[in-house]
Amino acid sequence: MKPEISIEFFPPQTPEGVDKLRIVRTELAPLKPSFFSVTFGAGGSTRERTFSVVKEIAAEGFAAAPHLSCIGSTRASIREILSEYKAAGIRRIVALRGDLPSGMAETGEFRYANELVEFIRAETGDWFSLEVAAYPEWHPQARSPKDDLDAFVRKVKAGANSAITQYFYNADAYFSFVEEARARGADLPIVPGIMPIVGFTKLARFSDACGAEIPRWMRKKFESFGDDADSIRAFGLDVVTELCERLLKGGAPGLHFYSMNQSALTTEICKRLG
């Protein structure tokens, strides 16, 4: 069976960004992704933009999966969003806890993603296929690996259909996480999140913040290229393609690409994977 791929976008902030994303989608369409997902800002800050991109994707004939984060939200606001998506014929949601917007002290009526999953199931039954997040290298705010795994299992038991992981560059972390999750009865597809490498400095900063480890050998090699963008891109493509090959060979059910609203690297990696 051919592994499925899915591709993630963030909602653009400008009309130019919206136009550019339309072009990117037509460039990615030949990869026949099972769905395009669209992120949702902290505390629902991009709600309208997320919804308009999702509606456009659906109108183009693709399956769209909006992200929905519950921190800082009320049951009423989530109920309203769910009915908007249902009315638009959307059948898949990526259900997340999300981050507390800066300067906001209260989490709102939901504290954890499992509560959001339970709420969506109670409100809409089986209408939505629900994706949840998984952290092979543990959530940066988790007290311990065990706590993080417990949180994951709670989301699964609350009614998740499948999971997408945070990106990582260490395949062993993924395989080990899947094994532990299976041992705890979390028997659902766990799709690895893949971050193609555009530049190193930004990636290093972002990875430090979200707890995704860049192995030392990779870091050193990237640093040795200095400002040589072509070498960074070429090495990044090799590294990520090899990672994908190893994941698929090891039984990963598919790949979820964090596209950063660009098409070239995702397309090239998929071409190399055949």
Buried (B, 14 or more C-beta within 10 A) or exposed (E): EEBBBBBBBBBBEEEEBBEBBBEBBEBBBEBEBBBBBBBBBBBBBBBEBBBBBBBBBBEEEBBBBBBBBBBBBEBEBBBEBBEBBBEBEBBBBBBBBBBBEEEEEEBBBBEBBBBBBBBBBEBBEEBBBBBBBBBBBBBEEBEEBEEBBEBBBBBBBBBBBBBBBBBBBBBEBBBBBBEBBEEEEBEBBBBBBBBBBBEBEEBBEEBEEEBBBBEEEBBEBBEEBEEEEEBBBEBBBEBBBEBBBBBBEEEBBBBBBBBBBBBBBBBBBBEBEE
